[in-house]
Amino acid sequence: METKIQAIHFEATQQLVDFIEKKIAKLARKSPAISEAAVNLRVVKPETQLNKEVVMRISVPHVDDYVATKVANTFEEAVDLAIAAIEPQLEKAKDRK
């Protein structure tokens, strides 16, 4: 599985990249059909409390992509929320097979 992480208009720390890769790997263990994961990180302007946006796209061959967009105080929290939103979508797809 390939993981693409893109930080838009800022430099992501290695700690954040490692955190995201670890979370995606856990998700891939639950659903081995995942072929690609793309994560876009963006700081939303203006500087407010909830200004960290994560757009996560999970690709499964022969099925639609699963997408979740979440905004939170930290990127880690937004990644957790996005994964929590995608997990039920993957479960539904697994049940339909």
Buried (B, 14 or more C-beta within 10 A) or exposed (E): BEBEBEBEEEEBEEEBBEBBBEBBEEBBEEBEBBBBBBBBBBEEEEEEEEBBBBBBBBBBEEBEEBBBBBBBEEBBBBBBBBBEBBBEBBEEBEEEE
